[in-house]
């Protein structure tokens, strides 16, 4: 069976990248690639905001300056990458926005009553909204990078040991970053502002303006800002009133659902629904909550239609129960689980003591018996230990970008095997390589040699956990002679 043949013609990267033996190609629709990138970058942004708050606000909890400085360096590096990823997403979304617009999701007559709506995804307006989101993410990333770089340069070991007003300055920087960000972040019913302390303060669901049932990601995008809400284990996303400005232009809600890989043969991995909020201005002014119930995927097709309604705040809990979701306030461990964060990587690393403090800090009075019995399990699940990560992951990498005059297949088979010692092996379309992981980061590298050509494939990804399900997702880059010519997104579960 033929493997990979790579040939470069002149310095203009006139290349042909052929992969034999892959079977019939299945084209990945452009909007699917954009939705996946939007989903991945949104999750990373919210996780970064949370971790940035903690490294600044909880600086004095690190065991020493070296531990804090290492954590700070990693976060600064990720903000730098966030800006690059946002620029790439903005370009992809702009391309998608050029599609012809012909469909309108909600009929003009729709007002406040419960209605079923069509599952229409209009690429052109969606592309414009995602491009706006990406632009805002890029601005936030650039600003956070500049502030954190300055903080790190000013905090030295001697100043750290003497304490003084060092920690106060870092806390002030956390406030500056939060107040200057164009994008707000939520997990379930929690607004992520102030790190773990915000979670300990309880849920904001009772103050929500928008509640979605069934979405992994909900975006509210205006002309110059956005809110990102990640679904918790019950797939409830909520955007709180306090994060929205009354003077902002009417927004658009875009929901993205990660369809299980065994459905639709993996071709349409993400489902999206977009709702314009113009017709709900009156309801919002009356203090009502916009609710959207999305399909649940248990077979080849969704099991129920999409419904949309505006409710009184007191009716939301009953509405959630009607849609098969029972809500309770998230703990720190549950939020970190949703974000794919191993908090030991960014705190003082003292192990059991950290977990005990975390549990103590987030128990709510009303969670009595149930909370006490579930908390140890939540804490254990929030930690991506070697035992839980180790295993086999298989899936197709999907083409995101390819240079002009380069031919590259739409998808590539990837199989990753991780061991409990932090190492592993990977096979990318018949070529083997080495893998390694630490905390919630996974990397692998494959060198592809054939007919005198050498292509380097590298992967950077993160580990996330939903209940008992472990997922790895990230980007693969292909380069030759140090020049990158193609990139793929890859995700798999075990």
CORUR-V932317 format. One record per residue. N is the residue number from 1. RES is the residue in one small letter. PHI is phi in whole degrees, 0 to 359 (NA if undefined). PSI is psi in degrees with one decimal (none if undefined). OMEGA is omega in whole degrees, 0 to 359 (999 if undefined). Layout:
# CORUR-V932317
N;RES;PHI;PSI;OMEGA + N;RES;PHI;PSI;OMEGA
This chain:
# CORUR-V932317
1;x;NA;133.8;177 + 2;x;293;147.1;176 + 3;x;253;-118.0;185 + 4;x;253;135.2;175 + 5;x;237;121.4;181 + 6;x;236;127.3;177 + 7;x;224;132.8;177 + 8;x;254;134.9;177 + 9;x;245;108.9;180 + 10;x;65;179.6;183 + 11;x;279;-1.7;182 + 12;x;274;12.1;180 + 13;x;60;35.0;172 + 14;x;285;87.6;189 + 15;x;241;155.2;173 + 16;x;236;120.8;183 + 17;x;244;99.0;187 + 18;x;251;138.3;178 + 19;x;238;111.6;181 + 20;x;274;160.8;174 + 21;x;71;16.8;182 + 22;x;270;-5.3;184 + 23;x;80;-168.6;182 + 24;x;291;134.6;180 + 25;x;285;145.4;174 + 26;x;240;113.6;183 + 27;x;293;133.4;176 + 28;x;269;117.2;181 + 29;x;305;146.4;182 + 30;x;303;-42.2;183 + 31;x;295;-29.1;178 + 32;x;294;-40.1;178 + 33;x;295;-43.6;181 + 34;x;294;-41.5;179 + 35;x;297;-40.5;179 + 36;x;295;-42.7;178 + 37;x;296;-40.0;178 + 38;x;297;-44.1;179 + 39;x;299;-47.8;183 + 40;x;294;-46.0;183 + 41;x;290;-32.3;179 + 42;x;293;-43.4;178 + 43;x;297;-42.0;179 + 44;x;295;-39.3;180 + 45;x;297;-48.9;181 + 46;x;297;-41.6;177 + 47;x;298;-40.9;180 + 48;x;295;-40.8;178 + 49;x;300;-43.5;181 + 50;x;295;-47.8;182 + 51;x;291;-33.4;177 + 52;x;294;-43.8;176 + 53;x;304;-45.4;184 + 54;x;292;-38.7;182 + 55;x;289;-21.5;178 + 56;x;266;-51.9;185 + 57;x;288;-36.8;182 + 58;x;257;27.4;184 + 59;x;303;-39.4;184 + 60;x;291;-10.4;179 + 61;x;275;-10.0;176 + 62;x;288;144.8;187 + 63;x;292;-28.2;178 + 64;x;199;173.5;182 + 65;x;298;-41.8;182 + 66;x;300;-40.7;180 + 67;x;294;-44.6;179 + 68;x;296;-44.5;183 + 69;x;297;-37.6;178 + 70;x;295;-43.5;179 + 71;x;296;-41.1;179 + 72;x;298;-42.6;180 + 73;x;298;-40.5;180 + 74;x;294;-42.1;181 + 75;x;292;-40.6;177 + 76;x;299;-42.1;179 + 77;x;298;-39.6;181 + 78;x;290;-35.2;175 + 79;x;295;-37.9;177 + 80;x;298;-43.1;178 + 81;x;291;-34.0;179 + 82;x;301;-42.1;179 + 83;x;298;-41.8;179 + 84;x;294;-43.8;180 + 85;x;296;-37.8;179 + 86;x;295;-39.6;178 + 87;x;296;-39.6;178 + 88;x;294;-43.7;180 + 89;x;295;-39.4;180 + 90;x;300;-42.3;178 + 91;x;296;-42.5;179 + 92;x;295;-41.6;181 + 93;x;293;-37.8;177 + 94;x;299;-39.8;178 + 95;x;296;-42.0;181 + 96;x;293;-30.7;182 + 97;x;290;-11.7;180 + 98;x;280;-5.1;179 + 99;x;295;150.9;182 + 100;x;291;132.9;180 + 101;x;265;128.1;181 + 102;x;217;-11.7;187 + 103;x;242;146.2;177 + 104;x;239;127.4;189 + 105;x;291;-48.4;187 + 106;x;248;126.9;178 + 107;x;298;149.7;183 + 108;x;302;-31.2;185 + 109;x;290;-18.0;184 + 110;x;296;128.6;179 + 111;x;237;-97.0;188 + 112;x;245;-18.3;186 + 113;x;287;157.3;178 + 114;x;297;129.5;183 + 115;x;222;149.9;169 + 116;x;268;137.7;181 + 117;x;237;157.2;180 + 118;x;283;149.0;179 + 119;x;274;79.0;184 + 120;x;251;129.7;176 + 121;x;242;108.0;183 + 122;x;265;111.0;189 + 123;x;298;-38.8;187 + 124;x;296;-58.1;179 + 125;x;294;-32.9;178 + 126;x;297;-41.8;179 + 127;x;299;-39.8;179 + 128;x;295;-40.8;180 + 129;x;291;-40.9;179 + 130;x;293;-36.1;176 + 131;x;297;-39.8;177 + 132;x;296;-44.7;177 + 133;x;303;-48.1;182 + 134;x;299;-40.1;179 + 135;x;297;-43.3;179 + 136;x;296;-40.8;178 + 137;x;298;-39.9;179 + 138;x;296;-41.2;178 + 139;x;297;-45.6;179 + 140;x;298;-42.7;182 + 141;x;296;-43.9;180 + 142;x;297;-42.1;182 + 143;x;291;-45.3;179 + 144;x;298;-40.8;179 + 145;x;300;-44.5;182 + 146;x;295;-43.9;181 + 147;x;293;-45.4;182 + 148;x;292;-37.9;178 + 149;x;298;-41.4;179 + 150;x;294;-42.6;179 + 151;x;299;-44.8;182 + 152;x;296;-38.3;180 + 153;x;292;-31.9;183 + 154;x;277;-26.0;182 + 155;x;269;112.6;179 + 156;x;247;167.3;184 + 157;x;303;-42.7;181 + 158;x;296;-45.5;179 + 159;x;297;-37.2;179 + 160;x;298;-46.6;182 + 161;x;295;-34.2;180 + 162;x;275;-8.3;179 + 163;x;61;-82.0;182 + 164;x;60;-132.2;180 + 165;x;257;17.5;181 + 166;x;304;-49.8;184 + 167;x;293;-34.8;178 + 168;x;296;-40.1;178 + 169;x;296;-39.0;179 + 170;x;293;-40.7;177 + 171;x;297;-37.7;178 + 172;x;296;-37.4;178 + 173;x;296;-37.1;178 + 174;x;300;-41.0;179 + 175;x;293;-42.0;180 + 176;x;299;-44.3;179 + 177;x;296;-46.3;181 + 178;x;299;-48.7;184 + 179;x;292;-25.3;182 + 180;x;269;-9.5;184 + 181;x;287;140.2;177 + 182;x;276;-12.9;185 + 183;x;240;130.9;175 + 184;x;262;149.5;183 + 185;x;236;139.7;179 + 186;x;224;152.5;168 + 187;x;230;119.0;184 + 188;x;58;-117.6;178 + 189;x;255;18.3;182 + 190;x;250;131.5;173 + 191;x;270;127.5;184 + 192;x;272;92.5;177 + 193;x;213;110.7;182 + 194;x;101;17.0;175 + 195;x;63;-141.2;184 + 196;x;296;-28.5;182 + 197;x;295;-33.6;179 + 198;x;292;-36.9;179 + 199;x;292;-40.2;180 + 200;x;296;-22.7;180 + 201;x;286;-13.4;174 + 202;x;106;-178.1;186 + 203;x;280;150.8;174 + 204;x;253;14.1;185 + 205;x;300;-34.5;181 + 206;x;291;-15.5;179 + 207;x;254;12.6;188 + 208;x;289;146.8;174 + 209;x;261;-30.3;181 + 210;x;224;130.6;176 + 211;x;231;127.1;181 + 212;x;242;135.0;174 + 213;x;250;123.7;176 + 214;x;105;0.4;183 + 215;x;257;140.3;172 + 216;x;280;-30.4;182 + 217;x;215;131.5;175 + 218;x;236;130.4;179 + 219;x;241;133.0;169 + 220;x;247;117.1;188 + 221;x;238;125.7;173 + 222;x;255;-168.4;181 + 223;x;287;-21.4;184 + 224;x;217;25.3;179 + 225;x;191;176.1;182 + 226;x;199;161.0;170 + 227;x;235;137.4;177 + 228;x;245;122.9;178 + 229;x;237;119.5;179 + 230;x;266;136.3;177 + 231;x;291;138.4;175 + 232;x;278;-164.7;182 + 233;x;298;-25.8;176 + 234;x;272;3.8;181 + 235;x;60;38.6;174 + 236;x;260;126.2;175 + 237;x;243;134.6;180 + 238;x;223;138.2;176 + 239;x;245;120.3;187 + 240;x;279;148.9;178 + 241;x;303;-39.3;188 + 242;x;293;-16.0;179 + 243;x;269;-3.0;182 + 244;x;252;143.3;179 + 245;x;262;130.7;183 + 246;x;297;-25.0;182 + 247;x;271;-3.0;181 + 248;x;292;151.6;174 + 249;x;298;153.7;178 + 250;x;303;137.5;188 + 251;x;261;177.5;172 + 252;x;239;135.7;175 + 253;x;262;126.6;176 + 254;x;238;119.7;178 + 255;x;253;141.6;179 + 256;x;232;127.2;180 + 257;x;242;128.6;178 + 258;x;275;103.2;182 + 259;x;288;136.3;178 + 260;x;309;142.4;186 + 261;x;299;-23.4;183 + 262;x;277;-2.2;179 + 263;x;260;151.3;177 + 264;x;53;22.2;177 + 265;x;58;24.2;175 + 266;x;73;3.1;183 + 267;x;287;-50.3;176 + 268;x;258;90.6;184 + 269;x;285;-29.6;184 + 270;x;240;140.4;174 + 271;x;249;140.1;182 + 272;x;227;143.0;175 + 273;x;228;134.3;182 + 274;x;238;129.8;182 + 275;x;235;121.2;173 + 276;x;279;135.9;187 + 277;x;264;8.0;183 + 278;x;304;-41.0;185 + 279;x;282;-2.0;182 + 280;x;247;12.8;179 + 281;x;302;-45.6;181 + 282;x;298;-42.2;180 + 283;x;297;-41.0;180 + 284;x;296;-39.8;180 + 285;x;293;-25.7;178 + 286;x;275;0.1;179 + 287;x;83;14.4;179 + 288;x;277;165.1;183 + 289;x;250;128.5;174 + 290;x;279;125.3;180 + 291;x;239;138.9;177 + 292;x;229;123.7;177 + 293;x;254;116.0;182 + 294;x;266;162.8;181 + 295;x;295;153.3;169 + 296;x;257;135.9;186 + 297;x;258;107.6;179 + 298;x;237;-3.8;180 + 299;x;211;-154.1;181 + 300;x;293;-25.8;181 + 301;x;228;164.7;178 + 302;x;296;155.0;185 + 303;x;265;-8.6;179 + 304;x;207;160.5;181 + 305;x;283;172.6;175 + 306;x;275;131.4;177 + 307;x;235;148.4;183 + 308;x;225;138.0;181 + 309;x;204;161.0;170 + 310;x;246;131.2;187 + 311;x;233;161.6;167 + 312;x;288;147.5;181 + 313;x;308;-36.1;182 + 314;x;291;-16.2;182 + 315;x;270;-10.2;187 + 316;x;297;-43.6;182 + 317;x;300;-44.4;178 + 318;x;295;-37.2;178 + 319;x;298;-41.6;178 + 320;x;297;-41.8;179 + 321;x;296;-39.6;177 + 322;x;300;-30.6;181 + 323;x;263;17.1;173 + 324;x;77;23.3;179 + 325;x;231;122.8;177 + 326;x;256;121.2;187 + 327;x;262;139.0;167 + 328;x;220;154.7;184 + 329;x;300;136.7;180 + 330;x;287;147.5;171 + 331;x;269;169.4;176 + 332;x;303;-44.1;182 + 333;x;299;-40.1;181 + 334;x;291;-38.9;178 + 335;x;295;-45.0;180 + 336;x;295;-32.0;176 + 337;x;295;-44.6;179 + 338;x;297;-37.6;181 + 339;x;279;-10.4;182 + 340;x;73;32.1;184 + 341;x;258;132.1;168 + 342;x;261;99.2;189 + 343;x;297;-20.1;177 + 344;x;297;-24.3;180 + 345;x;288;-23.3;186 + 346;x;242;1.7;174 + 347;x;246;-156.3;192 + 348;x;280;-1.5;173 + 349;x;69;21.1;183 + 350;x;272;9.9;168 + 351;x;75;-119.5;190 + 352;x;299;-35.5;180 + 353;x;299;-39.5;180 + 354;x;297;-43.9;182 + 355;x;294;-36.5;179 + 356;x;294;-43.0;178 + 357;x;297;-40.0;182 + 358;x;296;-42.8;180 + 359;x;295;-42.3;181 + 360;x;297;-36.4;186 + 361;x;285;-17.9;187 + 362;x;245;-4.7;179 + 363;x;295;128.6;178 + 364;x;264;146.9;182 + 365;x;304;-37.6;184 + 366;x;282;-3.6;185 + 367;x;263;6.3;173 + 368;x;0;-112.4;190 + 369;x;297;-47.3;181 + 370;x;298;-42.5;182 + 371;x;296;-43.0;183 + 372;x;294;-34.6;182 + 373;x;282;-28.3;184 + 374;x;269;-20.7;189 + 375;x;301;-44.7;179 + 376;x;302;-38.1;179 + 377;x;294;-41.4;179 + 378;x;299;-43.0;181 + 379;x;295;-39.5;180 + 380;x;293;-38.8;182 + 381;x;289;-25.7;182 + 382;x;285;-16.0;181 + 383;x;264;117.3;179 + 384;x;279;79.6;182 + 385;x;285;165.9;180 + 386;x;299;-35.7;181 + 387;x;294;-37.8;182 + 388;x;281;-32.3;182 + 389;x;282;-36.8;183 + 390;x;304;140.7;180 + 391;x;148;-170.3;183 + 392;x;252;135.5;179 + 393;x;231;127.1;181 + 394;x;227;141.5;178 + 395;x;180;171.2;181 + 396;x;265;132.5;173 + 397;x;278;135.7;186 + 398;x;252;131.4;181 + 399;x;298;130.1;177 + 400;x;254;-45.9;186 + 401;x;210;141.9;175 + 402;x;219;140.3;181 + 403;x;294;155.8;179 + 404;x;301;141.3;179 + 405;x;70;15.0;175 + 406;x;247;129.7;177 + 407;x;261;129.9;181 + 408;x;215;140.5;183 + 409;x;293;158.4;182 + 410;x;290;-27.5;181 + 411;x;211;156.1;180 + 412;x;224;137.1;178 + 413;x;284;134.4;180 + 414;x;227;131.2;175 + 415;x;233;125.3;182 + 416;x;241;130.9;177 + 417;x;240;115.8;181 + 418;x;252;136.3;178 + 419;x;263;170.9;183 + 420;x;282;-8.5;181 + 421;x;265;11.0;178 + 422;x;91;1.4;179 + 423;x;245;175.3;178 + 424;x;182;-175.2;178 + 425;x;230;158.5;180 + 426;x;219;150.5;175 + 427;x;231;117.8;179 + 428;x;247;103.5;179 + 429;x;53;40.1;176 + 430;x;98;-6.9;178 + 431;x;252;134.3;183 + 432;x;263;157.2;178 + 433;x;199;-177.2;182 + 434;x;256;149.0;179 + 435;x;229;157.3;175 + 436;x;205;158.2;180 + 437;x;211;154.1;176 + 438;x;206;130.9;184 + 439;x;63;-123.5;178 + 440;x;251;19.6;180 + 441;x;254;134.7;177 + 442;x;233;134.1;178 + 443;x;224;147.9;169 + 444;x;212;161.1;182 + 445;x;220;135.0;180 + 446;x;228;129.5;175 + 447;x;256;120.4;183 + 448;x;254;114.4;181 + 449;x;241;129.1;175 + 450;x;196;134.2;177 + 451;x;53;38.3;177 + 452;x;83;-7.5;179 + 453;x;265;143.5;179 + 454;x;233;118.5;179 + 455;x;244;134.9;180 + 456;x;255;129.0;176 + 457;x;244;125.0;178 + 458;x;233;148.3;182 + 459;x;228;133.4;172 + 460;x;236;122.5;183 + 461;x;215;175.0;178 + 462;x;233;155.9;177 + 463;x;260;132.7;175 + 464;x;231;154.9;182 + 465;x;227;129.3;175 + 466;x;238;102.3;185 + 467;x;63;-121.8;180 + 468;x;267;0.1;184 + 469;x;267;127.7;178 + 470;x;253;129.4;180 + 471;x;234;149.0;173 + 472;x;235;131.9;179 + 473;x;215;149.9;180 + 474;x;173;-163.2;185 + 475;x;241;139.8;174 + 476;x;253;135.8;179 + 477;x;240;135.9;177 + 478;x;248;132.6;181 + 479;x;219;157.5;177 + 480;x;220;128.0;182 + 481;x;55;37.4;177 + 482;x;80;2.0;182 + 483;x;250;119.5;179 + 484;x;285;134.8;181 + 485;x;231;-10.1;179 + 486;x;204;148.2;176 + 487;x;224;145.8;181 + 488;x;229;150.1;170 + 489;x;259;141.9;181 + 490;x;220;135.7;174 + 491;x;215;147.3;179 + 492;x;204;158.0;180 + 493;x;234;160.1;173 + 494;x;236;none;999
